[in-house]
Amino acid sequence: MIKFFLMVNKQGQTRLSRYYEHVEIPKRTMLEAAVIKKCLSRSKEQCSFIEYKDFKLVYRQYAALFIVVGISETENEMAIYELIHNFVEVLDRYFSRVTYPKSDPSPGQRGLGAIPCRVHQLHHVPSVTVHKDQYTLPE
Amino acid sequence: MSDVVERTLSALPGLLGSQDSGAGPGGGPARVSATSRLGSLIRSITALSSKHEEEKLIQQEQTNLKATVSAPTTTLKLMKECMVRLIYCEMLGYESSFGYIHAIKLAQQGNLLEKRVGYLAVSLFLHENHELLLLLVNTVVKDLQSTNLIEVCMALTVVSQIFPREMIPAVLPLIEDKLQHSKEIIRRKAVQALYKFYLIAPNQVQHIHDKFRKALCDRDVGVMAASLHIYLKMVKENASGYKGLTESFVTILKQVVGGKLPIDFNYHSVPAPWLQIQLLRILGLLGKDDPRTSELMYDVLDESLRRAEINHNMTYAILFECVQTIYTIYPKSDLLEKAAKCIGKFVRASKINLKYLGLKALTYVVQQDPNLALQHQMTIIECLDHPDPIIKRETLELLYRITNEQNVTVIVQKMLDYLRQSKEEYTIISLTGKIAELAEKYAPDNEWFIQTMSAVFSVGGDVMHPDIPNNFLRLLAEGFDDEKEDGQLRLYAVQTYLSLLEEEDTLYPQKFIQVMSWVLGEYSYLVNDGDPEVIITRLYRLLKQTFVTSETKAWIMSAVTKMASRIPCSKTVDTLIQEFSTSLDTCLRQYAFELKHLCENKELMKTLLPSGASCYEIVVDASLSFLDGYVAEGLSSGAAPYKPQHQRQEEKLSQEKALNFEPYGLSFTSSVSSSGFTGRQSPAGLSLSSDVSGNSAELGQKETSCLQLDGVKKLWGKDGYLPKKENKMGKEDETQSVAQDSILVGHIVDPPLIQPKQQVASLSEEEKEKQQLASKLFVGLGTNSVISLMGKADTTTQKFKRKSKVNETQNSEEASSIQNIATLPFSPLPDVMPNNKENFQGNEHLELRKVSLSSSKVLEASVSFDSSQSLTEADLDEKLSDYRPSTSSLFADSNIEVFQPSQCVPELVTKKVSLSPCLPGELANHPHSEIIGLCSSDILTVYSCKVWTDDCLLLVLFVGNKSTSPVKTVNLMFESSEHFKIVESLRCHFLIIEAQSMESCQKCIQLEKICTKGILSGSISYHLDTDTHLEFSLTFSLSDFIRPMEITTEDFGKLWLSFSNDVKQNFKMSPSQGSLSIALNTLKQKLKLHIVEIIGNEGIAACRLLPSVPCLLHCRTHARTLALWLRSSCSALPDSLLYECQKVMEES
């Protein structure tokens, strides 16, 4: 079961957040800060799953952007790991101008870091995450 | 699943776009400007360098937004734009609650795109219980009825994300209709909405299970996939109910794996991977412990394994799920083999994520097949030193599962090493718990045990679970079967702690100091050469430390008190008393004064603080009967009789004529609770209060049968403390006989350690080291467990049973000798026989002593009652006779049988020849269920009986020993459940159950989380020849926790208005159910309602959920329909109760 879905940049600024369990707003800020700190402290050779309190974090890094998903113990980490990638592919296809860092070596403003802006103007990113709810929503 | 997302996405903007352009030429430019405003906001935030600047910027933005949204001239288009910025502000963590209401308005009034943004904002801003959410319901209903598909879609989407539970009935029929819609996207979203309902109020969608089945067979894959979520959830709750669907799931999975789905469902050429995972999970749940169902899925699992051979992360995820399913269902050897191979591939992989997955799978699998760990031992060793702490942690988890007596020291050492490096609180808590558990289970010797626990206490500090020190102390106090061993363990503990305390200025965690001081206080007398004065000085030094909290100081003080009772006089104690008598800490001052007074009377002190008696139960006379004299004196001199608080409150209420603003929950208990306060009132008080305080007291008294004090040991009588000696003597007797027995049996040689084979001969130094570690870690793994197809069975749980080995074998020998006698009746009696006889005689003595003990207790009890009873006897008798018939009529129904004590005995005696469980008299008067057998082995049988008393649900468990020898240390353990709470403790412990006799224990069960049906499982373990472990489970339904609530129509009216949670539903009545009164009576009988009044075609009834959550029911009949309307102060209750009502009506 997915608890939350986060997009945070390296500076720790939240780009997008979606909580599937109610969390008070001040607590969200604290949680996000702690989560990004954890992710930043890990190297590329270390594994993409982290234990955090009583749940697990699965993260993937795209240029300067981290996508972090908080999941419960019973979830399949690898499936979530791929889900993140699937999500990015969907964004890629939807906002056709965005390419991932792999094919575009100089991401900068144009790259994935800029996604959230466009995402908001079209209001569909949350609707994408909404679809994710359908298979993993609260228990 | 991925492409479902993709397709929706590609469909929506097209629709929205066309709508937008249709709305007017202004659409385009507005969008552009919105873009730039949000864009510029984001850009300016990104450009900022400090949090403080960001705060300032957002605050300014919010002020602007606030002004804009509340201005009446703001157009919806502008509002939409503001909403988007508000959403972003909230995502950054700045609350924008001023905009919530406008989001709802936007959803209500906007055109399509604006509505979409409005709904989106609502689903992001509000939470399930937000009060504004109610305002959305109307909009949703309107949109659901719209002819525009997109509006319907949006409404369904928002419902599937967030919806107030109470309002489900308002939209449920509309959504049910949508299941037949011609567009698949609508059908899919309807299923998703119903899934949401199932999650928040499962009972309201019970009746549409057939429709879920239809959705499962839908021709559109998306709809089918959506329905799987519901099925996964339902199968998880009740696997047996869906076994029939196994074949359908298998067929679906076959089609998916075989690539029969449209190509859009592929993710990197893996067909619908997330769907596969979902299906594999369902199959795992269905096939668990069920050979027949498992049979059906072997083929498809094999195929899944085979197909998932492409090297891609996604296939690994599927393989992982496959492996888990294969090891969950009834095992099949060649599948197991393939799964094991798969795990091997994972564990050895160079990709770290894959390695992690492999370790996780191995951890899951190793419980069933420890040999697998042996195969991968070298990899595991490498992982143990892996630079990534996450991998290390996962490896420790794996090692934790394969721990046994032989490798425990190495594994615990590894865990402690990790613990010392870890700083995260959650890791510390979970690891300390595991170490403590392993140490208790497998400790090889006393020294190791105490040292490990010391390490746990000092590292775990004050964050660890409080159960750990508590269990440790209990273990020390209760001891094992061998006194000598106990003494040694305690002595070692004392010595260890003394040497730890010698070092000055070491900071220990508070919990550790508490443990140390308790142990020193209890057992320091065991140290022969130690001077108590020295120990007291050390404790005294601790008391003066500033880092010691006052709670810990209280522990230390009581330790000093205990020690002071054993020595004639001490200077340190005197200084201590003097110093702390003037302490600013009132608690410490109190202790100091107590100590001072006790020191003046050493005799009293010794009786109060007997040494080594820490684990004896202290029974408190809860009725405070020793104060009767004082109360009587007070009353005779004109004091007002004591009234419980709720009674006082009620009186106040009845005097008040104005509106009542008090919450109702409290005043209620008085009219219904009965024995809730019987314990507290002294008999004298009871009789007097009923005389004085008129009708309100009467209410409470009606159901009071009698004070239940028999069975309560008396420690405090009229004359003060009654020292109990009998118990101790019994214990001595026992230990003596044990000691005698042990002489007969000689030494037992330790079982030889069997080491796994060493592999290659020539190895580098480092490799050798690893090999050594491996042999230490995996020792005893492959040897003591033979894998078979039924490999799951041999996961024996070893409890901490550190009995001396001598004793154990003696037991088994005894048992076997008895068997000998049984099978060869004419053979000459073996030598052991006399010894056995002696043992039995000893037991008889014990029994006799127990009987005399209890009779004397009863005598005492009756003596202390005498004076009061004469006053109330007549009164009570009358009430009792009133009470009994009423309950029996209340429960007069087929499935709730009322046993009167007189009937109970003969009926059951015929069933069981020698052992018949029978409720004790005072319980038999209450309505109760039939006594049913829960589980049995050839030695023990467990029966259970539910007793529905007025204030709780009592579960009486009987454990009968059918064999001819006594069974020692029988442990009954309940598993904790999310729905139920067992008052006091989850365990029940019988020291000994005599041959052919029965013991019983009572547990009060409380409903923790409302559910219509729940299962409480538990197990019983005992030791005779071997450790035996029996499992059982009990089912409770909501009606077990429902009691009638007697109130008047007036009160009903008042309450009705004060409750906000309500549910309504209409039922068709069958002709047999006829009139309202018949229907209501059925409900009353089955659900224990109290019918308040029936007027014409309307009726009202009331009940309460234990302890005192009221629920009111209003029903009206009209043209063969029965409209039920329930209200309560608790939100989940009406819902579940309605479901119960529905069941009852359908059954009758």
Interface residues (C-beta under 8 A of the other chain):
Chain A: N9 Q11 Q13 T14 L16 S17 R18 H22 I25 P26 R28 T29 E32 E45 Q46 C47 S48 F49 I50 E51 Y52 K53 D54 N76 E77 M78 A79 Y81 E82 L83 N86 E89 V90 R93 Y94 P116 C117 H120 Q121 L122 H123 H124 P126 S127 V128 V130 H131 K132 D133 Q134 Y135 L137 P138 E139
Chain B: M1 S2 V4 V5 E6 T8 L9 S10 L12 P13 R31 A34 T35 L38 G39 I42 R43 I45 T46 V84 I87 Y88 E90 M91 L92 G93 Y94 E95 R116 V117 L120 S123 L124 H127 E128 T157 S160 Q161 Q192 Y195 K196 L199 A225 A226 H229 K233 Y267 P273 W274 I277 Q278 N313 M314 Y316 A317 F320 E321 I352 N353 L354 K355 Y356 L357 K360 P387 D388 I390 I391 R393 Y426 T427
